[in-house]
Each structure stands twice: as structure tokens, then as C-alpha cells.
Amino acid sequence: MELIIQGVIKAFELIISFDPEVMGITWLSLKISGTATFISLFIGVSIGTIVALTNFSGKRLVISIINTGMGLPPVVVGLFVTILIWRSGPLGFLEILYTPYAMIIAQAIIATPIVMGISLASIQNLPPNLRLQILSLGASRMQMVWVLIKESKLPLLAAVMAGFGGVISEVGASIMVGGNIKGYSRVLTTATVMETGKGNFDIAIALGVILLILAFLVNLLLTQVQQRQHPR
Amino acid sequence: MNILTVQNLIVKRSGVTVLDISELTVEKGRILALIGPNGAGKSTLLLTMAGLLKTSQGKIYYQEVPIDSSASRSAMRRSISVVFQEPLLLNTSVYKNIALGLKFRHLTGSEIEKSVEESLDYFGISSLATRSAKTLSGGEAKRVSLARAFALKPEVIMMDEAFNSLDPPTRETLMDDLRNILEKTKITAVLALHDREETLRLAQNVTVMAEGKIIQSGTTAEIFNQPDSEFVANFVGTETILEGNVKRCNAGLMEISVDGKIIEAVGNFLPGQNVYCCIRPENITVLPAIAEKTSARNVFEAKIQKIIRQAFFYKMILDCGFLVVAYITVSSCDELGICEGSMVVVSFKATAVHVMRREK
């Protein structure tokens, strides 16, 4: 118990004193996970919408694969991304292993199926005749798709929250492809793992608390936006 | 002039033919009702004519021009407004919902404002302009969806069972408003309906459908008074359909044997022909006793088998050797002092009997 109290006190000390190392780690975590979420939003919403609005044979299989992807184990993603960008791997020439870029790629791979699955479900949940109604109002196909995406903005915000929550808190892939290099690829989760390993529980708890506060603040912001759109 | 024509139209879904229309025309400025039971293909036909569903075969002509390319289909879509069964409003204000189609047409801000305000005014919902569409009642939402359709100033408006799921008073008012607006604007309308009353109140022409095919087309009066099959007669509410056999025919007046009684009817079928005699309930008169003189050619003593209370009248099932259905007002029923089991006299004119050929 004392350990936890010490940890929480330490966390507030580190936050209040704007500890440069902790601030650096926090900022990098936000940058990497934010960028990965943004990429996943672009890819996930596009493909999710296309799958939702197109009829093709094997559609159910594709949806099943996407839904399975929503629970991709980060360690497995880390493993495959490492193999791909390993010096002798197919993308080894990029020389991005143990860099924040590799972490963004791995996190985007984790978040994309989450965003895709939620966008797909939210577009499919719109009334079936809505797209015909929009077309009948004179919309082009692209305008119709854009209106449908806007109409699903509330579930899409949930997709952003789920995607961001998934990647800011994952550790397996980040440690494997980022290498937890101090001042370069060390993020909150990898630093927490390291400090715990070293027995520095107070710092580990402090980092954990910062991670929780960060996740809470981002979700609070998105929830505010979501609830403003849907006041009832 | 025909504004819309479909010819040899076939629509298939998963390999199954759901629509098979040899020809249907929509006259400019008229109100056409597509009626039929559930699954008749009314909605599919409506959406196909609006260019929203793909056809497997056949041609659609809009203002005599064939719709055979995506450009001509887009152009046609912009001249037709569709109102669906559900209001299908977007999660934004009423004003923005109505303005959406006008924005797609790249109208200027002031043009959009003018059209939206005019349309809001038409449907008496100007006060709702700033309200969120999601907070509207069913009737209000339906008015907004109609206002959105009319704001586009379409050549043709298509409505798919637009009055469904509304409570009766809301439906009544909305139907009156719609009829007035259609009369005022002279916009051609195609309405998929399944209610006889709505059809009688709104439509000038009627097409009866079943199983994806057209069974009969004509003016509303033709369809309701001269159905050409038992199915149509049943559907348009000809409650009395009797099987008979023509015994005699002289100068356009036939004597038809129905369950041993003779009904006189106007027509020209050959003796021996099996026929259906159709009599609309509102054309049957119920009397307390046989009148001394009457112009009605058919007068029968009858026993009241059942009296069923409807909204504003009684529906009576009378046994005069064959069963007939009559409607009489509540006050007439009270004045006659009749009840179930009473003996009365039933009369109807020979001209009120619509005779159809019966094959079996």
C-alpha cells in the first residue's frame, strides 16, 4: 500500500515539476499514438465504408477478418513488423527498426482494424434507404458517401477513442519495434515496463498514473465533442 | 403527355424476378397511385422509375428521352424527388435537412434560403426551422421530409407509403395538405399506397399490382367501379362479389342467377356465361319494408346477419339468399330501429352491379 501511495506522490511530483524526461516521454507517446490513430482513421474509415456500402461475394468473410483484426495481439503485430523491417527483411532498406516510425507503423496496424470494424458497423447500421434518399436528393456517389460518414460521426468518434486507447496503452509492439531507446523511442508503456523490471516501482507507478491521466483527458475531450453532437 | 414511361421492365434480385412490367405510363400533371398488397413490387417499381435501382432489362423514358446512361439517369434523378416511408432525416437542423438537396444542385445561398422558407411555409412548419431533426415527432418529421422533397421543385414527386406509421389525425391533416399542394403546384405524383381511402382521396389514376406485375391500370373511377378481376375487386373494396350465371340478356339488361335468385345487371354477356357480380357496399340501400315504387331493379328481403361498427358508419352483412355487404350511417340505423336478426329489404340498381367474366 505504501508503495502505491509513494508512487502516486512521485507521479504528482514529476508532473508538477515538469520533469523533462517524463514530459519528453509523454509528448512522444502522444505524438506516436496520435499519428498512428490518425493514419488508422484515414485507412479504417475509407475501407470500412467501402466494405459497408459494396456488395460482393465473400463480404461476410471480409467482415469476419476485420472483426478478428479488432483483437490483434500487439506482440504478434510487433513480431511481424520487426520481421518486415529487419535489416534483411523485405522492407529492411527503409532502416526504420528501433525508430518512432516503426512504432507508428506497428500502432497503426493495431488501431486500423478497430477503427475499420467500428466504422463498418456504424455505416451498416444507418437506415438502408438513407443512401437512396441522399442519391434521390441529387447527390453524386462521393457526396452520398461523405454525407453517410458525417451521419456516423458519433460512432466514428467512438472508433477514434477505441483506436487511441488501444495503441497508447499497448507495450508489446512498441518495445519490439521501438527498442525503448532513451530520449528517442521510449514511451510511457515501455518506460513503465523498464522501471518495473528495475524495481523502481514508484517511478513505474508514476508513469502508469500519467498514462491513465493522458488516456482520460483524450477520451474526455472526445466525449465532450460526441455529447455536444448528441445531447439527448 | 407522358412524363415517364417504362417498357418491358424486369428487375431481379438474387436471380429472382421481383418486377415484370410490360408497360406503364405516368401522365404529366396527374397523380398516379400504385396499389397492391405487401410484396406486390410497388416500392421496387417506384424506386426503379426514380432511377435509384438497377434494372435487369427494359427501358425507362423520361420526358420521351430514353434513360440509358449514367448522365441521363443523374439528370432524371435531379428532376424527381422521392419521399420514403421513413422520414430519413439527417442528424442536423430541419433547415439544413431541407437545404441539402438544393446544395447538391449548387444553388446560391439566397436561392436556397428562399426555397427552404417557401417549402417550410407550404407545410406549415416554419417554426421548426432551427429544431434538430432528431427531436421531431413522427408527424413533424414526415412534414419535413415532404418539405425537403418539394423544396427541390421537382417535375415528379414519388412517395413510398408516405402515410404509414402516422396516427390517424396526423395522417388526415397531412393528406389534405398534400392534396392541396399537389393541386396548387401541378407536380406529377406517383404514390405507392396500400390504403383504399388514401387512393380515393389522392389519386386520379390507379395501377393495381400483385407479385411484381401490373394487374390493372385506369382512372380511379374505372378501377374502383369496373375492376376487371376478382383480385382487383377484392383489393379496391368491392365487398360483395357473387358468382352467377347469365340466364338472359336483352337490350343490355341481363338476368343473372345467383344462388337461385335473379339479379338484374347492365351488360352484354351471352346466356350461359359464368360471371362475377360485384356490388360496392355504398351502392346498396337498406329499407324497412318493400317500397311501392322504386327505380332499383333488384329488391330482396334479407335478414341482418351481422352489424359491425366502423369509424363513422355501420357495416352490415345481409343474407338475402346470398350474402351482401352494405354500409349505412349510424343515424340511419337508429332511425330504422334495426339490429342483428331483423328482417329488412335490400335494394340496388342494375347499373350498380359490375359484371365480370368468370372462367371457372
Boltz contact constraints between the chains, C-beta under 6 A:
constraints:
  - contact:
      token1: [A, 127]
      token2: [B, 88]
      max_distance: 6.0
  - contact:
      token1: [A, 129]
      token2: [B, 84]
      max_distance: 6.0
  - contact:
      token1: [A, 130]
      token2: [B, 88]
      max_distance: 6.0
  - contact:
      token1: [A, 132]
      token2: [B, 52]
      max_distance: 6.0
  - contact:
      token1: [A, 133]
      token2: [B, 84]
      max_distance: 6.0
  - contact:
      token1: [A, 133]
      token2: [B, 88]
      max_distance: 6.0
  - contact:
      token1: [A, 136]
      token2: [B, 52]
      max_distance: 6.0
  - contact:
      token1: [A, 136]
      token2: [B, 82]
      max_distance: 6.0
  - contact:
      token1: [A, 137]
      token2: [B, 100]
      max_distance: 6.0
  - contact:
      token1: [A, 137]
      token2: [B, 101]
      max_distance: 6.0
  - contact:
      token1: [A, 137]
      token2: [B, 104]
      max_distance: 6.0
  - contact:
      token1: [A, 138]
      token2: [B, 78]
      max_distance: 6.0
  - contact:
      token1: [A, 138]
      token2: [B, 101]
      max_distance: 6.0
  - contact:
      token1: [A, 138]
      token2: [B, 104]
      max_distance: 6.0
  - contact:
      token1: [A, 138]
      token2: [B, 105]
      max_distance: 6.0
  - contact:
      token1: [A, 139]
      token2: [B, 104]
      max_distance: 6.0
  - contact:
      token1: [A, 151]
      token2: [B, 90]
      max_distance: 6.0
